[in-house]
Amino acid sequence: MKRILIATTVSLTVLSAGCSSTGTTGTPTPTNGSATPTSSSNTASGLEAVKPCDLLTEAEVTSLGLKYPGEAEKVGTSDGCDWAVSGNGGLRVGIRTDSGLKELNLDGDKVSQTRVGKYDATKVEAQDGAKNICTFAISVSETSSIVVIGNLTAASEDTAAACQRSSKAAELIAPKLP
């Protein structure tokens, strides 16, 4: 269990390191004029009201082979939830209300653009060379994102299995996003 938490924490720390507030003013960028102006970019995405552990139901968590309930934990600027698999890693979902995909460190052995539900996303296989981790970063808005990290035990090099876990979870989560 310690290895899971360490691997998850390292992954999220790496993702947090890629965040930068340089050049941001907190002033929303106008769109096509049809959107109602907001006082901050946080309220534009609607993610501020979402609780990470509520993004997967008990039935969904158990269908993924994970232990319910998840454990809420804030790592860096990410509000998250961790679910474990006895002896085989787990899953972390992190919500970033102030960081779009462009602000995240999404480096890995293979990085590809994809879609999860109606959202653009980035799939990162073997995040920063860790073969036991696969990340789906979902773009909810220009300034907000959800990161779904599937991981196996630190000794594993089965990136495909980690991707299968994070992909299935991301597909379950996407319809619940604002």
C-alpha positions as CSV (number, residue, x, y, z in Angstrom):
1,M,0.0,0.0,0.0
2,K,2.9,2.3,0.8
3,R,4.3,1.8,-2.8
4,I,0.9,2.7,-4.2
5,L,0.7,5.9,-2.2
6,I,4.4,6.8,-3.0
7,A,3.9,6.1,-6.8
8,T,0.7,8.2,-6.8
9,T,2.2,11.0,-4.8
10,V,5.3,11.1,-7.1
11,S,3.0,11.1,-10.2
12,L,0.9,14.0,-8.9
13,T,4.0,15.9,-7.7
14,V,5.4,15.6,-11.2
15,L,2.0,16.8,-12.6
16,S,2.0,19.7,-10.1
17,A,5.6,20.7,-11.1
18,G,4.4,21.4,-14.6
19,C,1.9,24.0,-13.4
20,S,2.7,27.6,-13.7
21,S,0.8,30.8,-12.9
22,T,3.2,33.0,-14.9
23,G,1.3,35.4,-17.0
24,T,-2.2,34.8,-15.6
25,T,-4.2,37.6,-14.2
26,G,-7.3,35.8,-13.0
27,T,-9.4,37.8,-15.5
28,P,-11.6,35.6,-17.7
29,T,-11.1,35.7,-21.4
30,P,-14.2,36.7,-23.3
31,T,-15.6,34.0,-25.6
32,N,-18.1,34.6,-28.4
33,G,-20.2,36.9,-26.3
34,S,-22.9,34.4,-25.6
35,A,-21.4,33.2,-22.3
36,T,-22.2,35.0,-19.1
37,P,-19.1,36.7,-17.7
38,T,-17.8,35.3,-14.5
39,S,-15.6,36.7,-11.7
40,S,-13.0,34.0,-12.0
41,S,-12.0,31.1,-14.2
42,N,-12.9,28.6,-11.4
43,T,-16.6,29.2,-11.7
44,A,-16.5,28.9,-15.5
45,S,-15.8,25.2,-15.5
46,G,-18.2,24.2,-12.7
47,L,-15.6,21.9,-11.2
48,E,-15.4,23.8,-7.9
49,A,-18.6,22.0,-6.7
50,V,-17.3,18.5,-7.7
51,K,-16.0,16.1,-5.1
52,P,-13.4,13.7,-6.5
53,C,-14.6,10.7,-4.5
54,D,-18.1,11.2,-5.8
55,L,-17.0,10.8,-9.4
56,L,-17.3,7.0,-9.2
57,T,-20.1,5.1,-7.5
58,E,-19.6,2.1,-5.3
59,A,-20.7,-0.2,-8.2
60,E,-18.3,1.5,-10.6
61,V,-15.4,1.3,-8.2
62,T,-15.9,-2.4,-7.5
63,S,-16.4,-3.1,-11.3
64,L,-12.9,-1.7,-11.7
65,G,-11.6,-4.1,-9.0
66,L,-10.9,-1.2,-6.6
67,K,-11.7,-0.9,-2.9
68,Y,-14.6,1.4,-2.0
69,P,-14.8,4.0,-0.5
70,G,-11.9,6.1,-1.9
71,E,-9.7,8.2,0.3
72,A,-9.9,12.0,-0.3
73,E,-6.5,13.7,-0.4
74,K,-5.2,17.0,-1.6
75,V,-1.8,16.8,-3.4
76,G,-0.4,20.2,-4.4
77,T,-3.2,22.1,-6.1
78,S,-5.2,19.0,-6.9
79,D,-8.2,17.8,-4.9
80,G,-8.2,14.1,-5.3
81,C,-9.4,10.7,-4.4
82,D,-7.5,7.4,-4.2
83,W,-8.9,4.0,-4.6
84,A,-6.7,0.9,-4.0
85,V,-6.5,-2.6,-5.4
86,S,-5.2,-5.1,-2.8
87,G,-1.6,-5.8,-3.9
88,N,-1.9,-4.3,-7.3
89,G,-1.8,-0.5,-7.3
90,G,-4.9,1.6,-7.6
91,L,-6.4,4.7,-9.2
92,R,-6.2,8.4,-8.4
93,V,-8.6,11.1,-9.7
94,G,-7.4,14.7,-9.3
95,I,-9.4,17.8,-10.0
96,R,-7.6,21.0,-10.9
97,T,-9.9,24.0,-11.1
98,D,-7.0,26.4,-12.0
99,S,-4.9,24.3,-14.4
100,G,-5.8,23.4,-17.9
101,L,-3.9,20.7,-19.9
102,K,-1.4,23.3,-21.1
103,E,-0.2,23.9,-17.5
104,L,0.3,20.2,-16.7
105,N,3.5,18.2,-17.0
106,L,2.3,15.4,-19.3
107,D,5.6,13.7,-20.3
108,G,5.8,10.0,-20.7
109,D,7.1,7.2,-23.0
110,K,4.1,7.8,-25.3
111,V,1.8,10.8,-25.3
112,S,-1.2,11.0,-27.5
113,Q,-4.3,13.1,-28.0
114,T,-7.6,11.4,-27.6
115,R,-11.2,12.0,-26.5
116,V,-12.9,10.9,-23.3
117,G,-16.7,11.3,-23.7
118,K,-17.2,14.7,-25.1
119,Y,-13.9,16.1,-23.8
120,D,-10.4,16.4,-25.4
121,A,-7.9,14.5,-23.4
122,T,-4.2,13.6,-23.4
123,K,-3.2,10.0,-22.7
124,V,0.3,9.6,-21.1
125,E,1.7,6.1,-21.1
126,A,4.5,5.4,-18.6
127,Q,4.4,8.9,-17.0
128,D,8.0,10.1,-16.7
129,G,9.2,6.6,-17.5
130,A,7.2,4.8,-14.8
131,K,6.0,1.7,-16.7
132,N,3.4,1.0,-14.0
133,I,1.5,4.3,-14.6
134,C,-0.9,5.5,-17.2
135,T,-2.6,8.9,-17.1
136,F,-5.7,10.4,-18.9
137,A,-5.8,14.2,-18.5
138,I,-9.2,15.5,-19.4
139,S,-9.6,19.1,-20.5
140,V,-12.8,20.4,-18.9
141,S,-12.0,23.9,-19.9
142,E,-9.0,26.0,-20.9
143,T,-8.2,26.5,-17.2
144,S,-9.5,23.3,-15.6
145,S,-8.8,19.6,-15.9
146,I,-9.4,16.2,-14.4
147,V,-6.5,13.8,-14.2
148,V,-7.1,10.0,-14.0
149,I,-4.0,8.0,-13.0
150,G,-4.1,4.2,-13.1
151,N,-1.1,2.5,-11.5
152,L,0.1,-1.0,-10.7
153,T,2.6,-2.1,-8.1
154,A,6.0,-0.3,-8.5
155,A,7.6,-3.5,-9.7
156,S,5.2,-3.9,-12.6
157,E,6.0,-2.8,-16.1
158,D,2.5,-3.5,-17.5
159,T,1.7,-0.1,-18.9
160,A,-1.2,-1.5,-21.0
161,A,-2.9,-2.8,-17.8
162,A,-2.5,0.6,-16.1
163,C,-3.9,2.3,-19.2
164,Q,-6.9,-0.1,-19.2
165,R,-7.6,0.8,-15.6
166,S,-7.4,4.6,-16.1
167,S,-9.2,4.5,-19.5
168,K,-12.2,2.6,-18.0
169,A,-12.4,5.0,-15.1
170,A,-12.1,8.1,-17.3
171,E,-15.0,6.9,-19.4
172,L,-17.1,6.4,-16.3
173,I,-16.2,9.8,-15.0
174,A,-16.6,11.9,-18.2
175,P,-20.4,11.9,-18.3
176,K,-20.5,13.3,-14.8
177,L,-18.4,16.4,-15.5
178,P,-19.9,19.8,-16.0
